[in-house]
Amino acid sequence: MEESKTRKIMFVNRKAPHGSIYAYEGLEVILIFGAYDQEISAVFLDDAVLSLKKGQDNQRRLPGRCRSLPEKRAGYQ
Amino acid sequence: MKFGILVQEGPYNHEASDSAYNFIQASLARGHEITGVFFYNDGVINATKLMDIPADDRHISKRWSELGSKGVQLIVCVAAAKRRGINQNVLIENARIDGLGQLSELCIESDRLVTFGD
C-alpha cells in the first residue's frame, strides 16, 4: 500500500430502509469502514431518505434484516 | 489510473455484473490498472461455480474466473456470501472470500472505486 493517505469516501444510499437487505448491508459496510481512518460520509437519495425518518418500528413484522436500523446503532444519524 | 471495482448485483438478473466485466476489459485494454474486484450484496453469486449455462450464452462465473487467472484479484464478501450459500466449496477458482476490510483497502489503494449496482 502507498503511504498512509486519507481517502474521502462517500456511501451512496438509494434504497428504502424496509423490504430489502440493501440498507442493512449498506450500514454494515459503513460500520466496517469506520474502523479505518478515512474521511467517511453518507448521502441518502431516492427512497433511502426514508431511512432517516425518526420513530420507525424496525423490530416487528419484517423478515430478518429487511428493515432499517437507524435507532439501533449509535452514530448512525 | 488505478480502478477498484465493486459489484453489487447477481449475474443474469441484472446488467451490473456484465457492465463491470466490460468496464474492466476496456480499462485493461487502455492500460489502466484494476486493483481488484469486490463482490458484495447479491454480487457474491457471481462467484459460484455451480451455475450451468446454455452454450449460446455467456458463462458469467467462468468469465470472472478467467479474469482472475490473469492476475486481477477477485474478493467475495464473507458476510454477504454466508447469507447466500456461497462458501469455499462452491467458489470459482482464482477468487477468495474475505472481509469488508478488503473493500476498504481497495478504496485506499485505488484512484477511483467504480460501483456497479442497481
N, CA and C atoms of all chains as a GROMACS GRO file, in nm:
protein
  585
    1MET      N    1   0.083  -0.120   0.000
    1MET     CA    2   0.000   0.000   0.000
    1MET      C    3   0.087   0.125   0.000
    2GLU      N    4   0.031   0.231  -0.056
    2GLU     CA    5   0.104   0.355  -0.060
    2GLU      C    6   0.112   0.415   0.081
    3GLU      N    7   0.178   0.528   0.092
    3GLU     CA    8   0.187   0.592   0.223
    3GLU      C    9   0.045   0.617   0.277
    4SER      N   10   0.035   0.618   0.407
    4SER     CA   11  -0.098   0.622   0.468
    4SER      C   12  -0.170   0.753   0.438
    5LYS      N   13  -0.240   0.753   0.326
    5LYS     CA   14  -0.314   0.875   0.295
    5LYS      C   15  -0.462   0.856   0.327
    6THR      N   16  -0.523   0.963   0.364
    6THR     CA   17  -0.664   0.958   0.399
    6THR      C   18  -0.749   0.977   0.276
    7ARG      N   19  -0.843   0.886   0.259
    7ARG     CA   20  -0.934   0.895   0.145
    7ARG      C   21  -1.066   0.954   0.188
    8LYS      N   22  -1.125   1.029   0.098
    8LYS     CA   23  -1.262   1.074   0.122
    8LYS      C   24  -1.355   0.972   0.057
    9ILE      N   25  -1.435   0.907   0.137
    9ILE     CA   26  -1.524   0.802   0.086
    9ILE      C   27  -1.669   0.839   0.118
   10MET      N   28  -1.750   0.845   0.014
   10MET     CA   29  -1.892   0.872   0.036
   10MET      C   30  -1.974   0.749   0.000
   11PHE      N   31  -2.063   0.712   0.088
   11PHE     CA   32  -2.152   0.600   0.063
   11PHE      C   33  -2.285   0.653   0.010
   12VAL      N   34  -2.323   0.604  -0.105
   12VAL     CA   35  -2.448   0.648  -0.167
   12VAL      C   36  -2.558   0.548  -0.134
   13ASN      N   37  -2.651   0.589  -0.051
   13ASN     CA   38  -2.765   0.504  -0.015
   13ASN      C   39  -2.885   0.544  -0.099
   14ARG      N   40  -2.944   0.446  -0.168
   14ARG     CA   41  -3.054   0.479  -0.258
   14ARG      C   42  -3.178   0.395  -0.236
   15LYS      N   43  -3.166   0.293  -0.151
   15LYS     CA   44  -3.279   0.200  -0.136
   15LYS      C   45  -3.357   0.227  -0.008
   16ALA      N   46  -3.487   0.194  -0.012
   16ALA     CA   47  -3.573   0.212   0.104
   16ALA      C   48  -3.521   0.130   0.222
   17PRO      N   49  -3.545   0.176   0.343
   17PRO     CA   50  -3.494   0.105   0.461
   17PRO      C   51  -3.561  -0.030   0.484
   18HIS      N   52  -3.682  -0.045   0.433
   18HIS     CA   53  -3.754  -0.171   0.452
   18HIS      C   54  -3.772  -0.244   0.319
   19GLY      N   55  -3.785  -0.377   0.327
   19GLY     CA   56  -3.821  -0.453   0.208
   19GLY      C   57  -3.704  -0.516   0.135
   20SER      N   58  -3.584  -0.475   0.164
   20SER     CA   59  -3.468  -0.540   0.103
   20SER      C   60  -3.352  -0.530   0.200
   21ILE      N   61  -3.245  -0.602   0.167
   21ILE     CA   62  -3.131  -0.606   0.259
   21ILE      C   63  -3.029  -0.494   0.229
   22TYR      N   64  -3.056  -0.416   0.124
   22TYR     CA   65  -2.959  -0.314   0.084
   22TYR      C   66  -2.923  -0.218   0.197
   23ALA      N   67  -3.026  -0.168   0.267
   23ALA     CA   68  -2.999  -0.070   0.372
   23ALA      C   69  -2.914  -0.131   0.483
   24TYR      N   70  -2.946  -0.256   0.518
   24TYR     CA   71  -2.870  -0.322   0.624
   24TYR      C   72  -2.724  -0.346   0.582
   25GLU      N   73  -2.705  -0.401   0.463
   25GLU     CA   74  -2.567  -0.430   0.420
   25GLU      C   75  -2.491  -0.300   0.392
   26GLY      N   76  -2.566  -0.197   0.356
   26GLY     CA   77  -2.504  -0.066   0.339
   26GLY      C   78  -2.453  -0.011   0.471
   27LEU      N   79  -2.534  -0.031   0.574
   27LEU     CA   80  -2.494   0.011   0.708
   27LEU      C   81  -2.374  -0.070   0.757
   28GLU      N   82  -2.378  -0.200   0.726
   28GLU     CA   83  -2.271  -0.290   0.767
   28GLU      C   84  -2.136  -0.245   0.712
   29VAL      N   85  -2.136  -0.206   0.586
   29VAL     CA   86  -2.010  -0.166   0.523
   29VAL      C   87  -1.961  -0.033   0.580
   30ILE      N   88  -2.053   0.056   0.612
   30ILE     CA   89  -2.012   0.184   0.671
   30ILE      C   90  -1.949   0.161   0.808
   31LEU      N   91  -2.007   0.070   0.885
   31LEU     CA   92  -1.954   0.042   1.018
   31LEU      C   93  -1.813  -0.016   1.011
   32ILE      N   94  -1.789  -0.104   0.913
   32ILE     CA   95  -1.654  -0.160   0.896
   32ILE      C   96  -1.555  -0.050   0.857
   33PHE      N   97  -1.597   0.034   0.764
   33PHE     CA   98  -1.508   0.142   0.720
   33PHE      C   99  -1.476   0.237   0.835
   34GLY      N  100  -1.567   0.243   0.932
   34GLY     CA  101  -1.544   0.330   1.047
   34GLY      C  102  -1.419   0.289   1.124
   35ALA      N  103  -1.380   0.162   1.110
   35ALA     CA  104  -1.262   0.113   1.180
   35ALA      C  105  -1.133   0.160   1.115
   36TYR      N  106  -1.145   0.206   0.990
   36TYR     CA  107  -1.028   0.257   0.919
   36TYR      C  108  -1.028   0.410   0.930
   37ASP      N  109  -0.911   0.467   0.924
   37ASP     CA  110  -0.901   0.610   0.949
   37ASP      C  111  -0.922   0.689   0.821
   38GLN      N  112  -1.046   0.692   0.775
   38GLN     CA  113  -1.076   0.762   0.650
   38GLN      C  114  -1.182   0.869   0.675
   39GLU      N  115  -1.194   0.959   0.578
   39GLU     CA  116  -1.299   1.060   0.588
   39GLU      C  117  -1.427   1.004   0.526
   40ILE      N  118  -1.520   0.969   0.611
   40ILE     CA  119  -1.639   0.899   0.564
   40ILE      C  120  -1.762   0.989   0.570
   41SER      N  121  -1.842   0.980   0.465
   41SER     CA  122  -1.971   1.047   0.468
   41SER      C  123  -2.074   0.957   0.400
   42ALA      N  124  -2.200   0.984   0.425
   42ALA     CA  125  -2.305   0.905   0.362
   42ALA      C  126  -2.410   1.001   0.308
   43VAL      N  127  -2.456   0.971   0.188
   43VAL     CA  128  -2.562   1.053   0.130
   43VAL      C  129  -2.685   0.964   0.111
   44PHE      N  130  -2.801   1.020   0.133
   44PHE     CA  131  -2.926   0.944   0.120
   44PHE      C  132  -3.008   1.004   0.006
   45LEU      N  133  -3.027   0.926  -0.097
   45LEU     CA  134  -3.102   0.970  -0.215
   45LEU      C  135  -3.223   0.880  -0.235
   46ASP      N  136  -3.310   0.923  -0.324
   46ASP     CA  137  -3.425   0.840  -0.361
   46ASP      C  138  -3.498   0.787  -0.235
   47ASP      N  139  -3.538   0.660  -0.239
   47ASP     CA  140  -3.614   0.603  -0.127
   47ASP      C  141  -3.533   0.594   0.002
   48ALA      N  142  -3.402   0.603  -0.009
   48ALA     CA  143  -3.318   0.591   0.112
   48ALA      C  144  -3.341   0.706   0.209
   49VAL      N  145  -3.401   0.815   0.164
   49VAL     CA  146  -3.427   0.925   0.258
   49VAL      C  147  -3.517   0.878   0.371
   50LEU      N  148  -3.597   0.775   0.344
   50LEU     CA  149  -3.687   0.723   0.448
   50LEU      C  150  -3.609   0.661   0.564
   51SER      N  151  -3.483   0.625   0.540
   51SER     CA  152  -3.401   0.567   0.646
   51SER      C  153  -3.380   0.667   0.760
   52LEU      N  154  -3.394   0.793   0.729
   52LEU     CA  155  -3.363   0.896   0.828
   52LEU      C  156  -3.486   0.944   0.905
   53LYS      N  157  -3.599   0.882   0.875
   53LYS     CA  158  -3.721   0.923   0.942
   53LYS      C  159  -3.720   0.866   1.083
   54LYS      N  160  -3.747   0.949   1.180
   54LYS     CA  161  -3.742   0.900   1.318
   54LYS      C  162  -3.872   0.829   1.356
   55GLY      N  163  -3.865   0.755   1.466
   55GLY     CA  164  -3.983   0.688   1.518
   55GLY      C  165  -4.024   0.564   1.440
   56GLN      N  166  -3.932   0.504   1.369
   56GLN     CA  167  -3.968   0.384   1.293
   56GLN      C  168  -3.966   0.260   1.382
   57ASP      N  169  -4.063   0.172   1.358
   57ASP     CA  170  -4.064   0.044   1.428
   57ASP      C  171  -3.988  -0.055   1.342
   58ASN      N  172  -3.866  -0.085   1.382
   58ASN     CA  173  -3.784  -0.170   1.295
   58ASN      C  174  -3.768  -0.311   1.348
   59GLN      N  175  -3.849  -0.348   1.444
   59GLN     CA  176  -3.834  -0.483   1.500
   59GLN      C  177  -3.946  -0.577   1.460
   60ARG      N  178  -4.065  -0.526   1.442
   60ARG     CA  179  -4.179  -0.615   1.425
   60ARG      C  180  -4.220  -0.633   1.279
   61ARG      N  181  -4.270  -0.748   1.249
   61ARG     CA  182  -4.340  -0.776   1.123
   61ARG      C  183  -4.249  -0.782   1.000
   62LEU      N  184  -4.123  -0.752   1.014
   62LEU     CA  185  -4.038  -0.753   0.895
   62LEU      C  186  -3.939  -0.867   0.903
   63PRO      N  187  -3.920  -0.938   0.793
   63PRO     CA  188  -3.834  -1.056   0.798
   63PRO      C  189  -3.686  -1.021   0.813
   64GLY      N  190  -3.623  -1.090   0.902
   64GLY     CA  191  -3.478  -1.084   0.917
   64GLY      C  192  -3.421  -0.944   0.912
   65ARG      N  193  -3.333  -0.922   0.817
   65ARG     CA  194  -3.263  -0.795   0.815
   65ARG      C  195  -3.320  -0.700   0.710
   66CYS      N  196  -3.440  -0.734   0.661
   66CYS     CA  197  -3.503  -0.647   0.562
   66CYS      C  198  -3.572  -0.531   0.632
   67ARG      N  199  -3.496  -0.459   0.708
   67ARG     CA  200  -3.552  -0.346   0.782
   67ARG      C  201  -3.439  -0.252   0.818
   68SER      N  202  -3.475  -0.130   0.845
   68SER     CA  203  -3.372  -0.033   0.878
   68SER      C  204  -3.335  -0.045   1.025
   69LEU      N  205  -3.222   0.012   1.057
   69LEU     CA  206  -3.176   0.007   1.195
   69LEU      C  207  -3.134   0.143   1.248
   70PRO      N  208  -3.195   0.252   1.201
   70PRO     CA  209  -3.139   0.382   1.236
   70PRO      C  210  -3.134   0.408   1.385
   71GLU      N  211  -3.227   0.352   1.461
   71GLU     CA  212  -3.227   0.385   1.603
   71GLU      C  213  -3.160   0.277   1.686
   72LYS      N  214  -3.111   0.173   1.620
   72LYS     CA  215  -3.048   0.065   1.695
   72LYS      C  216  -2.897   0.082   1.705
   73ARG      N  217  -2.839   0.159   1.614
   73ARG     CA  218  -2.694   0.173   1.614
   73ARG      C  219  -2.655   0.316   1.646
   74ALA      N  220  -2.568   0.331   1.740
   74ALA     CA  221  -2.521   0.465   1.774
   74ALA      C  222  -2.440   0.523   1.660
   75GLY      N  223  -2.446   0.650   1.643
   75GLY     CA  224  -2.362   0.716   1.544
   75GLY      C  225  -2.417   0.711   1.404
   76TYR      N  226  -2.533   0.656   1.386
   76TYR     CA  227  -2.589   0.648   1.252
   76TYR      C  228  -2.705   0.745   1.246
   77GLN      N  229  -2.673   0.870   1.229
   77GLN     CA  230  -2.778   0.972   1.231
   77GLN      C  231  -2.755   1.075   1.122
   78MET      N  232  -0.470   0.491  -1.470
   78MET     CA  233  -0.539   0.511  -1.342
   78MET      C  234  -0.565   0.377  -1.275
   79LYS      N  235  -0.569   0.380  -1.144
   79LYS     CA  236  -0.599   0.256  -1.070
   79LYS      C  237  -0.747   0.253  -1.035
   80PHE      N  238  -0.815   0.150  -1.087
   80PHE     CA  239  -0.958   0.136  -1.060
   80PHE      C  240  -0.984   0.019  -0.965
   81GLY      N  241  -1.064   0.045  -0.863
   81GLY     CA  242  -1.120  -0.064  -0.783
   81GLY      C  243  -1.264  -0.082  -0.830
   82ILE      N  244  -1.310  -0.206  -0.832
   82ILE     CA  245  -1.445  -0.235  -0.884
   82ILE      C  246  -1.531  -0.297  -0.775
   83LEU      N  247  -1.652  -0.246  -0.760
   83LEU     CA  248  -1.748  -0.302  -0.665
   83LEU      C  249  -1.870  -0.352  -0.742
   84VAL      N  250  -1.901  -0.481  -0.727
   84VAL     CA  251  -2.017  -0.540  -0.796
   84VAL      C  252  -2.123  -0.574  -0.692
   85GLN      N  253  -2.241  -0.518  -0.707
   85GLN     CA  254  -2.344  -0.534  -0.604
   85GLN      C  255  -2.466  -0.616  -0.648
   86GLU      N  256  -2.466  -0.658  -0.774
   86GLU     CA  257  -2.583  -0.734  -0.820
   86GLU      C  258  -2.542  -0.872  -0.871
   87GLY      N  259  -2.636  -0.964  -0.865
   87GLY     CA  260  -2.610  -1.100  -0.908
   87GLY      C  261  -2.603  -1.111  -1.060
   88PRO      N  262  -2.556  -1.226  -1.110
   88PRO     CA  263  -2.544  -1.246  -1.254
   88PRO      C  264  -2.679  -1.273  -1.320
   89TYR      N  265  -2.690  -1.245  -1.446
   89TYR     CA  266  -2.809  -1.275  -1.529
   89TYR      C  267  -2.933  -1.194  -1.490
   90ASN      N  268  -2.952  -1.173  -1.362
   90ASN     CA  269  -3.068  -1.098  -1.317
   90ASN      C  270  -3.055  -0.950  -1.352
   91HIS      N  271  -2.934  -0.903  -1.359
   91HIS     CA  272  -2.908  -0.760  -1.368
   91HIS      C  273  -2.786  -0.735  -1.455
   92GLU      N  274  -2.785  -0.620  -1.519
   92GLU     CA  275  -2.676  -0.589  -1.612
   92GLU      C  276  -2.546  -0.550  -1.541
   93ALA      N  277  -2.556  -0.519  -1.412
   93ALA     CA  278  -2.441  -0.462  -1.341
   93ALA      C  279  -2.314  -0.547  -1.355
   94SER      N  280  -2.332  -0.678  -1.342
   94SER     CA  281  -2.218  -0.768  -1.348
   94SER      C  282  -2.152  -0.765  -1.487
   95ASP      N  283  -2.235  -0.762  -1.592
   95ASP     CA  284  -2.182  -0.754  -1.729
   95ASP      C  285  -2.112  -0.621  -1.752
   96SER      N  286  -2.174  -0.514  -1.704
   96SER     CA  287  -2.114  -0.382  -1.721
   96SER      C  288  -1.979  -0.373  -1.652
   97ALA      N  289  -1.972  -0.432  -1.532
   97ALA     CA  290  -1.846  -0.431  -1.458
   97ALA      C  291  -1.739  -0.504  -1.538
   98TYR      N  292  -1.776  -0.622  -1.588
   98TYR     CA  293  -1.680  -0.702  -1.665
   98TYR      C  294  -1.632  -0.626  -1.789
   99ASN      N  295  -1.727  -0.566  -1.862
   99ASN     CA  296  -1.690  -0.491  -1.982
   99ASN      C  297  -1.605  -0.369  -1.949
  100PHE      N  298  -1.638  -0.305  -1.838
  100PHE     CA  299  -1.559  -0.190  -1.794
  100PHE      C  300  -1.414  -0.231  -1.767
  101ILE      N  301  -1.400  -0.345  -1.701
  101ILE     CA  302  -1.266  -0.394  -1.667
  101ILE      C  303  -1.187  -0.426  -1.794
  102GLN      N  304  -1.252  -0.495  -1.887
  102GLN     CA  305  -1.183  -0.529  -2.013
  102GLN      C  306  -1.139  -0.403  -2.086
  103ALA      N  307  -1.228  -0.304  -2.092
  103ALA     CA  308  -1.195  -0.179  -2.161
  103ALA      C  309  -1.083  -0.104  -2.090
  104SER      N  310  -1.088  -0.108  -1.957
  104SER     CA  311  -0.984  -0.038  -1.879
  104SER      C  312  -0.847  -0.102  -1.901
  105LEU      N  313  -0.844  -0.234  -1.895
  105LEU     CA  314  -0.717  -0.305  -1.915
  105LEU      C  315  -0.663  -0.280  -2.055
  106ALA      N  316  -0.755  -0.279  -2.155
  106ALA     CA  317  -0.712  -0.255  -2.294
  106ALA      C  318  -0.652  -0.116  -2.310
  107ARG      N  319  -0.699  -0.022  -2.227
  107ARG     CA  320  -0.647   0.114  -2.232
  107ARG      C  321  -0.523   0.134  -2.145
  108GLY      N  322  -0.480   0.026  -2.080
  108GLY     CA  323  -0.358   0.034  -2.000
  108GLY      C  324  -0.380   0.078  -1.856
  109HIS      N  325  -0.505   0.079  -1.811
  109HIS     CA  326  -0.530   0.112  -1.671
  109HIS      C  327  -0.506  -0.011  -1.584
  110GLU      N  328  -0.498   0.014  -1.454
  110GLU     CA  329  -0.477  -0.098  -1.361
  110GLU      C  330  -0.606  -0.123  -1.283
  111ILE      N  331  -0.638  -0.251  -1.267
  111ILE     CA  332  -0.752  -0.288  -1.183
  111ILE      C  333  -0.696  -0.340  -1.051
  112THR      N  334  -0.720  -0.268  -0.944
  112THR     CA  335  -0.663  -0.307  -0.815
  112THR      C  336  -0.736  -0.427  -0.756
  113GLY      N  337  -0.860  -0.448  -0.798
  113GLY     CA  338  -0.934  -0.564  -0.750
  113GLY      C  339  -1.082  -0.548  -0.776
  114VAL      N  340  -1.152  -0.663  -0.770
  114VAL     CA  341  -1.297  -0.663  -0.785
  114VAL      C  342  -1.356  -0.714  -0.654
  115PHE      N  343  -1.447  -0.638  -0.597
  115PHE     CA  344  -1.509  -0.679  -0.471
  115PHE      C  345  -1.656  -0.710  -0.497
  116PHE      N  346  -1.699  -0.829  -0.456
  116PHE     CA  347  -1.838  -0.870  -0.474
  116PHE      C  348  -1.913  -0.857  -0.342
  117TYR      N  349  -2.019  -0.775  -0.347
  117TYR     CA  350  -2.097  -0.750  -0.225
  117TYR      C  351  -2.246  -0.765  -0.258
  118ASN      N  352  -2.329  -0.766  -0.157
  118ASN     CA  353  -2.473  -0.789  -0.175
  118ASN      C  354  -2.492  -0.916  -0.260
  119ASP      N  355  -2.592  -0.915  -0.350
  119ASP     CA  356  -2.613  -1.032  -0.436
  119ASP      C  357  -2.497  -1.053  -0.534
  120GLY      N  358  -2.408  -0.959  -0.542
  120GLY     CA  359  -2.291  -0.971  -0.630
  120GLY      C  360  -2.208  -1.094  -0.598
  121VAL      N  361  -2.217  -1.144  -0.474
  121VAL     CA  362  -2.138  -1.262  -0.437
  121VAL      C  363  -2.176  -1.385  -0.520
  122ILE      N  364  -2.299  -1.384  -0.574
  122ILE     CA  365  -2.345  -1.501  -0.650
  122ILE      C  366  -2.270  -1.512  -0.784
  123ASN      N  367  -2.204  -1.406  -0.825
  123ASN     CA  368  -2.118  -1.412  -0.943
  123ASN      C  369  -2.007  -1.515  -0.928
  124ALA      N  370  -1.977  -1.550  -0.803
  124ALA     CA  371  -1.857  -1.630  -0.778
  124ALA      C  372  -1.887  -1.776  -0.750
  125THR      N  373  -2.007  -1.823  -0.784
  125THR     CA  374  -2.035  -1.965  -0.765
  125THR      C  375  -1.998  -2.043  -0.890
  126LYS      N  376  -1.937  -2.158  -0.868
  126LYS     CA  377  -1.901  -2.240  -0.984
  126LYS      C  378  -2.013  -2.336  -1.020
  127LEU      N  379  -2.126  -2.330  -0.946
  127LEU     CA  380  -2.234  -2.424  -0.969
  127LEU      C  381  -2.324  -2.385  -1.085
  128MET      N  382  -2.309  -2.266  -1.138
  128MET     CA  383  -2.401  -2.227  -1.245
  128MET      C  384  -2.376  -2.308  -1.372
  129ASP      N  385  -2.486  -2.343  -1.438
  129ASP     CA  386  -2.481  -2.429  -1.556
  129ASP      C  387  -2.556  -2.357  -1.667
  130ILE      N  388  -2.484  -2.307  -1.765
  130ILE     CA  389  -2.539  -2.210  -1.859
  130ILE      C  390  -2.549  -2.271  -1.999
  131PRO      N  391  -2.659  -2.246  -2.072
  131PRO     CA  392  -2.669  -2.293  -2.211
  131PRO      C  393  -2.549  -2.246  -2.293
  132ALA      N  394  -2.510  -2.325  -2.389
  132ALA     CA  395  -2.385  -2.300  -2.462
  132ALA      C  396  -2.387  -2.168  -2.539
  133ASP      N  397  -2.507  -2.119  -2.574
  133ASP     CA  398  -2.511  -1.997  -2.655
  133ASP      C  399  -2.512  -1.870  -2.570
  134ASP      N  400  -2.501  -1.886  -2.439
  134ASP     CA  401  -2.499  -1.767  -2.353
  134ASP      C  402  -2.363  -1.755  -2.286
  135ARG      N  403  -2.334  -1.635  -2.240
  135ARG     CA  404  -2.208  -1.612  -2.169
  135ARG      C  405  -2.210  -1.685  -2.035
  136HIS      N  406  -2.095  -1.737  -1.996
  136HIS     CA  407  -2.084  -1.804  -1.866
  136HIS      C  408  -2.017  -1.706  -1.771
  137ILE      N  409  -2.100  -1.639  -1.691
  137ILE     CA  410  -2.050  -1.525  -1.615
  137ILE      C  411  -1.945  -1.563  -1.512
  138SER      N  412  -1.968  -1.671  -1.436
  138SER     CA  413  -1.870  -1.703  -1.332
  138SER      C  414  -1.739  -1.753  -1.391
  139LYS      N  415  -1.750  -1.826  -1.504
  139LYS     CA  416  -1.628  -1.872  -1.570
  139LYS      C  417  -1.547  -1.753  -1.622
  140ARG      N  418  -1.621  -1.655  -1.672
  140ARG     CA  419  -1.559  -1.533  -1.723
  140ARG      C  420  -1.482  -1.460  -1.613
  141TRP      N  421  -1.543  -1.453  -1.494
  141TRP     CA  422  -1.474  -1.389  -1.381
  141TRP      C  423  -1.349  -1.468  -1.344
  142SER      N  424  -1.364  -1.601  -1.342
  142SER     CA  425  -1.251  -1.686  -1.304
  142SER      C  426  -1.133  -1.667  -1.399
  143GLU      N  427  -1.166  -1.656  -1.528
  143GLU     CA  428  -1.059  -1.636  -1.627
  143GLU      C  429  -0.990  -1.501  -1.606
  144LEU      N  430  -1.070  -1.402  -1.568
  144LEU     CA  431  -1.013  -1.270  -1.538
  144LEU      C  432  -0.919  -1.281  -1.417
  145GLY      N  433  -0.962  -1.361  -1.319
  145GLY     CA  434  -0.879  -1.382  -1.201
  145GLY      C  435  -0.747  -1.450  -1.235
  146SER      N  436  -0.752  -1.542  -1.332
  146SER     CA  437  -0.629  -1.613  -1.370
  146SER      C  438  -0.530  -1.520  -1.437
  147LYS      N  439  -0.578  -1.405  -1.484
  147LYS     CA  440  -0.487  -1.307  -1.544
  147LYS      C  441  -0.428  -1.212  -1.441
  148GLY      N  442  -0.459  -1.238  -1.314
  148GLY     CA  443  -0.395  -1.160  -1.209
  148GLY      C  444  -0.483  -1.054  -1.145
  149VAL      N  445  -0.608  -1.042  -1.188
  149VAL     CA  446  -0.700  -0.947  -1.122
  149VAL      C  447  -0.754  -1.015  -0.997
  150GLN      N  448  -0.735  -0.954  -0.882
  150GLN     CA  449  -0.784  -1.020  -0.760
  150GLN      C  450  -0.936  -1.005  -0.748
  151LEU      N  451  -0.999  -1.118  -0.718
  151LEU     CA  452  -1.144  -1.124  -0.703
  151LEU      C  453  -1.175  -1.154  -0.556
  152ILE      N  454  -1.244  -1.063  -0.491
  152ILE     CA  455  -1.271  -1.078  -0.348
  152ILE      C  456  -1.422  -1.086  -0.325
  153VAL      N  457  -1.464  -1.187  -0.250
  153VAL     CA  458  -1.605  -1.208  -0.221
  153VAL      C  459  -1.628  -1.180  -0.074
  154CYS      N  460  -1.724  -1.094  -0.045
  154CYS     CA  461  -1.751  -1.056   0.094
  154CYS      C  462  -1.800  -1.177   0.174
  155VAL      N  463  -1.735  -1.205   0.286
  155VAL     CA  464  -1.767  -1.324   0.364
  155VAL      C  465  -1.907  -1.316   0.425
  156ALA      N  466  -1.945  -1.201   0.476
  156ALA     CA  467  -2.076  -1.188   0.542
  156ALA      C  468  -2.189  -1.204   0.441
  157ALA      N  469  -2.176  -1.136   0.326
  157ALA     CA  470  -2.278  -1.145   0.222
  157ALA      C  471  -2.281  -1.285   0.163
  158ALA      N  472  -2.165  -1.349   0.151
  158ALA     CA  473  -2.157  -1.483   0.092
  158ALA      C  474  -2.224  -1.587   0.181
  159LYS      N  475  -2.200  -1.577   0.310
  159LYS     CA  476  -2.258  -1.675   0.404
  159LYS      C  477  -2.410  -1.674   0.396
  160ARG      N  478  -2.467  -1.554   0.387
  160ARG     CA  479  -2.613  -1.544   0.380
  160ARG      C  480  -2.669  -1.610   0.255
  161ARG      N  481  -2.588  -1.612   0.149
  161ARG     CA  482  -2.639  -1.656   0.019
  161ARG      C  483  -2.585  -1.793  -0.024
  162GLY      N  484  -2.529  -1.865   0.071
  162GLY     CA  485  -2.487  -2.002   0.042
  162GLY      C  486  -2.360  -2.013  -0.040
  163ILE      N  487  -2.281  -1.908  -0.039
  163ILE     CA  488  -2.154  -1.914  -0.111
  163ILE      C  489  -2.043  -1.941  -0.010
  164ASN      N  490  -1.974  -2.052  -0.027
  164ASN     CA  491  -1.859  -2.080   0.060
  164ASN      C  492  -1.745  -2.136  -0.025
  165GLN      N  493  -1.639  -2.176   0.043
  165GLN     CA  494  -1.518  -2.221  -0.027
  165GLN      C  495  -1.548  -2.336  -0.123
  166ASN      N  496  -1.645  -2.421  -0.087
  166ASN     CA  497  -1.674  -2.540  -0.168
  166ASN      C  498  -1.733  -2.507  -0.304
  167VAL      N  499  -1.803  -2.394  -0.314
  167VAL     CA  500  -1.870  -2.362  -0.440
  167VAL      C  501  -1.803  -2.244  -0.510
  168LEU      N  502  -1.693  -2.199  -0.454
  168LEU     CA  503  -1.628  -2.079  -0.506
  168LEU      C  504  -1.549  -2.108  -0.635
  169ILE      N  505  -1.560  -2.018  -0.731
  169ILE     CA  506  -1.482  -2.033  -0.854
  169ILE      C  507  -1.332  -2.023  -0.823
  170GLU      N  508  -1.252  -2.076  -0.912
  170GLU     CA  509  -1.108  -2.064  -0.894
  170GLU      C  510  -1.064  -1.919  -0.916
  171ASN      N  511  -0.955  -1.884  -0.853
  171ASN     CA  512  -0.895  -1.750  -0.865
  171ASN      C  513  -0.973  -1.642  -0.791
  172ALA      N  514  -1.071  -1.682  -0.710
  172ALA     CA  515  -1.140  -1.586  -0.624
  172ALA      C  516  -1.113  -1.624  -0.480
  173ARG      N  517  -1.132  -1.531  -0.390
  173ARG     CA  518  -1.117  -1.565  -0.248
  173ARG      C  519  -1.226  -1.496  -0.167
  174ILE      N  520  -1.260  -1.558  -0.055
  174ILE     CA  521  -1.358  -1.500   0.036
  174ILE      C  522  -1.284  -1.423   0.143
  175ASP      N  523  -1.325  -1.299   0.162
  175ASP     CA  524  -1.254  -1.216   0.260
  175ASP      C  525  -1.350  -1.113   0.318
  176GLY      N  526  -1.300  -1.034   0.411
  176GLY     CA  527  -1.387  -0.942   0.484
  176GLY      C  528  -1.406  -0.808   0.415
  177LEU      N  529  -1.498  -0.729   0.470
  177LEU     CA  530  -1.524  -0.596   0.416
  177LEU      C  531  -1.404  -0.504   0.429
  178GLY      N  532  -1.313  -0.538   0.520
  178GLY     CA  533  -1.192  -0.458   0.533
  178GLY      C  534  -1.114  -0.453   0.402
  179GLN      N  535  -1.128  -0.560   0.322
  179GLN     CA  536  -1.059  -0.565   0.193
  179GLN      C  537  -1.115  -0.460   0.097
  180LEU      N  538  -1.245  -0.432   0.111
  180LEU     CA  539  -1.307  -0.327   0.028
  180LEU      C  540  -1.249  -0.191   0.068
  181SER      N  541  -1.230  -0.177   0.198
  181SER     CA  542  -1.169  -0.054   0.248
  181SER      C  543  -1.028  -0.036   0.191
  182GLU      N  544  -0.953  -0.148   0.189
  182GLU     CA  545  -0.817  -0.144   0.133
  182GLU      C  546  -0.822  -0.106  -0.015
  183LEU      N  547  -0.921  -0.162  -0.086
  183LEU     CA  548  -0.936  -0.130  -0.229
  183LEU      C  549  -0.956   0.020  -0.248
  184CYS      N  550  -1.041   0.078  -0.164
  184CYS     CA  551  -1.070   0.221  -0.172
  184CYS      C  552  -0.942   0.302  -0.152
  185ILE      N  553  -0.861   0.257  -0.059
  185ILE     CA  554  -0.740   0.332  -0.025
  185ILE      C  555  -0.635   0.318  -0.136
  186GLU      N  556  -0.625   0.197  -0.192
  186GLU     CA  557  -0.523   0.171  -0.294
  186GLU      C  558  -0.557   0.232  -0.429
  187SER      N  559  -0.688   0.248  -0.457
  187SER     CA  560  -0.730   0.287  -0.592
  187SER      C  561  -0.744   0.438  -0.605
  188ASP      N  562  -0.732   0.486  -0.730
  188ASP     CA  563  -0.762   0.626  -0.756
  188ASP      C  564  -0.913   0.648  -0.757
  189ARG      N  565  -0.985   0.548  -0.808
  189ARG     CA  566  -1.131   0.556  -0.810
  189ARG      C  567  -1.189   0.419  -0.775
  190LEU      N  568  -1.299   0.418  -0.700
  190LEU     CA  569  -1.376   0.296  -0.683
  190LEU      C  570  -1.500   0.311  -0.769
  191VAL      N  571  -1.519   0.218  -0.862
  191VAL     CA  572  -1.634   0.227  -0.952
  191VAL      C  573  -1.736   0.121  -0.910
  192THR      N  574  -1.857   0.167  -0.880
  192THR     CA  575  -1.962   0.078  -0.829
  192THR      C  576  -2.057   0.038  -0.940
  193PHE      N  577  -2.086  -0.092  -0.948
  193PHE     CA  578  -2.186  -0.142  -1.043
  193PHE      C  579  -2.298  -0.206  -0.963
  194GLY      N  580  -2.414  -0.140  -0.964
  194GLY     CA  581  -2.526  -0.190  -0.887
  194GLY      C  582  -2.656  -0.142  -0.948
  195ASP      N  583  -2.765  -0.166  -0.879
  195ASP     CA  584  -2.895  -0.126  -0.930
  195ASP      C  585  -2.918   0.023  -0.906
   0.00000   0.00000   0.00000
